[in-house]
Amino acid sequence: MTAALREPGCELCALSVPVVWAGDKFSVIVVDDAGYPGFCRVIWRDHVREMSDLSREDRLLLNEAVFQVEQAVREVMQPLKVNVASLGNVVPHLHWHVIPRYADDAHFPAPVWAQAVRSTDPAILAARRTLSNQLGAAIARRFH
């Protein structure tokens, strides 16, 4: 994100992770989450709290971006379900989580932020991490 848009104390403004796609209005990252390979975030560049803070045109742009990331996650990760969430309770900076879900993941069928109910087989997680290495390119293709 550009320096002019950084706000002190905002962990999304301070992110130093690789961005798989960046435009003028939003960026897409693949989160390094050991339990959820393929977990992505679509982060609005301007520091706003809510979708209703955006113009209609920007809301449509952001919704389309989330849809495109979801499609890439489905294509590459082949999940049972994709969770899409915009919570922002901890970080009041507009962003969407796009999370591939599987019947064997640690929290299924509950949200990933709930109490874990099992451990996913390490070999399965390793295979999903291998797939997630292809995800950035699949996302970038959708925005070019």
C-alpha positions in Angstrom: 0.0 0.0 0.0 1.2 3.5 -0.6 2.8 5.3 2.2 0.2 8.2 2.1 -2.6 5.7 3.0 -0.9 4.1 6.0 -2.5 4.7 9.4 -0.5 4.2 12.6 -1.6 1.0 14.4 -3.4 -0.6 11.4 -1.9 -4.0 10.8 -3.2 -4.1 7.3 -1.5 -0.8 6.5 1.7 -2.3 8.0 1.6 -5.5 6.0 4.9 -6.5 4.5 3.8 -9.7 2.8 4.0 -10.3 -0.9 1.1 -8.9 -2.9 -0.1 -11.1 -5.7 -2.0 -8.3 -7.4 -2.1 -4.6 -6.7 -4.2 -2.0 -8.5 -5.0 1.7 -7.8 -7.9 0.8 -5.4 -7.2 -2.6 -3.9 -4.6 -5.3 -3.4 -4.8 -9.1 -3.1 -2.6 -11.2 -0.9 -2.4 -14.9 -0.2 -2.1 -15.2 3.6 0.6 -17.4 5.0 -1.7 -19.5 7.2 -0.4 -23.0 8.1 -3.8 -24.4 8.7 -5.5 -22.7 5.8 -3.4 -22.8 2.6 -5.1 -20.7 0.0 -6.5 -18.1 2.5 -6.6 -14.8 0.6 -7.4 -11.2 1.5 -8.7 -8.5 -0.8 -7.7 -5.2 0.9 -9.1 -1.8 -0.1 -6.3 0.7 -0.5 -7.9 3.7 1.1 -8.4 3.4 4.8 -12.2 3.1 5.2 -14.1 1.0 7.6 -17.3 -0.1 5.8 -18.5 -0.9 2.3 -21.0 1.9 2.7 -18.1 4.3 2.9 -17.4 3.6 -0.8 -19.1 5.0 -3.8 -21.4 2.7 -5.7 -18.8 2.3 -8.4 -16.1 1.3 -5.9 -18.5 -1.1 -4.1 -19.1 -2.9 -7.4 -15.4 -2.9 -8.2 -14.6 -4.4 -4.8 -17.4 -7.0 -5.0 -16.1 -8.1 -8.4 -12.6 -8.4 -7.1 -13.8 -10.6 -4.2 -15.7 -12.7 -6.8 -12.6 -13.1 -9.0 -10.5 -14.2 -6.0 -13.1 -16.7 -4.9 -13.2 -18.1 -8.5 -9.4 -18.5 -8.5 -9.5 -20.2 -5.0 -12.1 -22.6 -6.3 -10.2 -23.3 -9.5 -6.8 -24.0 -7.8 -7.6 -25.2 -4.3 -10.8 -27.3 -5.1 -12.4 -26.7 -1.7 -15.6 -28.1 -0.5 -16.8 -24.6 0.3 -15.4 -21.0 0.2 -16.0 -18.7 3.1 -16.1 -15.0 2.2 -16.2 -12.6 5.2 -15.6 -8.9 5.9 -15.5 -8.5 9.7 -13.0 -5.7 10.5 -13.8 -5.9 14.2 -10.1 -6.0 15.1 -8.7 -4.1 12.1 -11.1 -1.4 11.1 -9.7 -1.2 7.5 -12.0 -2.6 4.8 -10.9 -6.0 3.7 -12.4 -9.3 2.6 -11.3 -12.8 3.6 -11.6 -15.5 1.0 -11.0 -18.8 2.7 -11.1 -22.3 1.1 -12.8 -24.8 3.5 -12.7 -28.6 3.6 -14.6 -31.1 5.7 -11.3 -32.1 7.4 -10.1 -28.6 8.3 -9.6 -27.8 11.9 -12.8 -25.8 12.4 -15.3 -27.2 9.9 -18.2 -26.6 9.8 -17.7 -23.6 12.2 -15.9 -20.4 11.1 -12.1 -20.5 11.0 -12.1 -18.1 14.0 -14.0 -20.6 16.2 -12.5 -23.2 18.5 -10.7 -26.0 16.6 -12.4 -29.3 16.7 -9.7 -31.5 15.0 -6.2 -31.4 13.5 -5.8 -31.7 9.8 -3.5 -34.4 8.6 -0.1 -32.7 7.9 0.3 -34.5 4.6 -3.0 -33.0 3.4 -2.0 -29.6 4.5 1.3 -30.0 2.7 -0.5 -30.9 -0.5 -2.8 -27.9 -0.1 0.3 -25.6 0.4 1.7 -27.0 -2.8 -1.6 -26.0 -4.6 -1.6 -22.6 -2.9 1.8 -21.9 -4.6 -0.2 -21.7 -7.9 -2.9 -19.4 -6.5 -1.1 -16.1 -6.9 -0.6 -16.6 -10.6 -4.3 -17.7 -11.0 -5.4 -14.5 -9.2 -3.1 -12.3 -11.2 -4.4 -13.8 -14.5 -8.0 -12.7 -13.5 -7.0 -9.1 -13.1 -4.9 -8.6 -16.3 
